[in-house]
Amino acid sequence: MELFLKYQDKIFTKASLYESIWEEEYIGDDNTIKTHISNLRTKIKSRNTGTEYIETVWGLGYRLRKANKQ
């Protein structure tokens, strides 16, 4: 979550998230990142059910959803 908040406009690939967090080379497509993203979403949703904060950018990765400007 810290990376998403620190770099709010950046789209993170699974590889970049894995390598930034665990400081190891990302070897392949396992469910580690998907599981952690799901856990973050669940924790956030338990506090605020109306908004999805972590957005999946299909084919690219994940990013923090931009707030709607009114």
N, C-alpha and C positions, 0 to 999 in steps of 0.2 A: 504494500500500500504506500510505503514511503516513496518508492520510485514514481508511482503514479502522481502523487501529490507534488513531488519535487519537479517533475517534468510533465506538466499537465497537457501540453499540446503534442507530446510525443506518442507515437504508436510503437509499442514494444512487441517484438516477435517473441515466440516461445523461447528461442535460443538466447536472445538478449536478456530476457528475464532470468532464465536459468543461470547463465554465466555471471550476471550481476549479483544474484542472490547467493549462489553456492560457490562462486569463484572456481568453477570447474568447466571444462569443455562440454558443450551440449552435444551428445552423441547421436540422439535420434528422437523419434516421435514417441515418447512415452506419455503417461497420463499425469506426471508429476505437476506440471504447470496447470493443466486443466483442473486437477483436483484442488490445488491451492486457490485458483481463481474462483472456483465454485464455493469453497469454504469462505472466502472473503465476501462473496456476494450474499451468502446465507447470513453471515454475521451482520452485514450492513442492513439487509432486508429485515432482520429481527428488530432493528431500531427505527427503520423508516421504510415502510412497505410500499410507498407510492413512487419511488424513484429507483431506477437502475443506474448505479454509479460507474460500474466498470462495463465498458462497451466492447463487444467483439467486432473487430474490423475484419470481415471475411477475407481470407486469403493473405492477410497481413499479420494480425496479432490482436493486441488489446490496448485500450487507452481509457483514460478517465473521461467520462461523458461530460461534455461542455454544458454548463448551466444555461437554461433558456433565459434569454434577455427579454424583459418586458418593458 
